[in-house]
Amino acid sequence: MDKARKQEIINKYKTSENDTGSAQVQIALLTERINHLNENHLSKNPKDKHTRRGLLQMVGKRKGFLLYLKEQDIEAYRNLIKELGIRDTAK
């Protein structure tokens, strides 16, 4: 992901003026990276186990952020998963 795309995502999901690390921003950035790996890299390199492991780690990290956001602000959580097109987390 290039700097321009990353800044575009941050601007779209930030909650305040200088926000770069809120749960919403981090979830959106991880989702972008996960989608990029799935669509581009792993479809062309299906035997790349190291990248697949990194992908699973990112999915786990995103799940943690989603659970945190769900506990803190359920409405923001619902809006974010609807906007990003990801499934509701268990629990």
C-alpha positions as CSV (number, residue, x, y, z in Angstrom):
1,M,0.0,0.0,0.0
2,D,1.5,3.3,-1.0
3,K,1.5,6.5,1.2
4,A,-1.3,8.2,-0.7
5,R,-3.7,5.2,-0.3
6,K,-2.8,4.9,3.4
7,Q,-3.4,8.6,4.0
8,E,-6.7,8.4,2.2
9,I,-7.9,5.5,4.5
10,I,-6.7,7.5,7.6
11,N,-8.6,10.6,6.5
12,K,-11.8,8.6,5.8
13,Y,-11.9,6.7,9.2
14,K,-10.2,9.1,11.6
15,T,-12.3,10.2,14.6
16,S,-10.4,13.5,15.3
17,E,-8.1,15.8,13.5
18,N,-4.8,14.2,14.5
19,D,-6.1,10.6,14.7
20,T,-3.9,7.9,13.2
21,G,-4.1,5.1,15.7
22,S,-7.7,4.7,16.7
23,A,-9.3,1.3,16.4
24,Q,-11.3,2.3,13.4
25,V,-8.3,3.5,11.5
26,Q,-6.2,0.4,12.4
27,I,-9.1,-1.9,11.4
28,A,-9.4,-0.2,8.0
29,L,-5.7,-0.3,7.4
30,L,-5.5,-4.0,8.3
31,T,-8.5,-4.8,6.1
32,E,-6.8,-3.1,3.2
33,R,-3.6,-5.0,3.7
34,I,-5.5,-8.3,4.1
35,N,-7.5,-7.8,0.9
36,H,-4.4,-6.9,-1.0
37,L,-2.6,-10.0,0.1
38,N,-5.6,-12.2,-0.6
39,E,-6.4,-10.8,-4.1
40,N,-2.9,-10.1,-5.5
41,H,-0.1,-12.0,-3.8
42,L,-1.7,-15.3,-2.5
43,S,-3.7,-15.9,-5.7
44,K,-0.5,-15.8,-7.7
45,N,1.7,-17.6,-5.1
46,P,-0.5,-20.2,-3.4
47,K,2.4,-22.1,-1.9
48,D,3.8,-19.0,0.0
49,K,3.3,-20.3,3.5
50,H,5.2,-17.5,5.2
51,T,2.9,-14.8,3.7
52,R,-0.2,-16.9,4.6
53,R,1.0,-17.0,8.2
54,G,1.5,-13.2,8.3
55,L,-2.0,-12.9,6.8
56,L,-3.5,-15.0,9.6
57,Q,-1.6,-12.9,12.2
58,M,-3.1,-9.7,10.6
59,V,-6.6,-11.3,10.7
60,G,-6.1,-12.1,14.4
61,K,-4.9,-8.6,15.2
62,R,-7.9,-7.1,13.3
63,K,-10.3,-9.4,15.2
64,G,-8.8,-8.1,18.5
65,F,-9.4,-4.5,17.4
66,L,-12.9,-5.4,16.3
67,L,-13.7,-7.0,19.7
68,Y,-12.3,-3.9,21.5
69,L,-14.4,-1.6,19.3
70,K,-17.5,-3.7,19.8
71,E,-17.1,-3.4,23.6
72,Q,-16.4,0.3,23.5
73,D,-18.8,1.7,20.9
74,I,-21.3,-0.8,19.3
75,E,-22.7,1.7,16.8
76,A,-19.2,2.6,15.5
77,Y,-18.5,-1.1,15.2
78,R,-21.7,-1.8,13.3
79,N,-21.1,1.1,10.9
80,L,-17.4,0.1,10.3
81,I,-18.1,-3.6,9.5
82,K,-20.9,-2.6,7.2
83,E,-18.7,-0.1,5.4
84,L,-15.7,-2.4,5.1
85,G,-17.8,-5.5,4.2
86,I,-16.5,-7.8,6.9
87,R,-18.4,-10.3,9.0
88,D,-19.4,-9.7,12.6
89,T,-17.0,-11.2,15.1
90,A,-18.0,-13.9,17.5
91,K,-18.6,-13.2,21.2
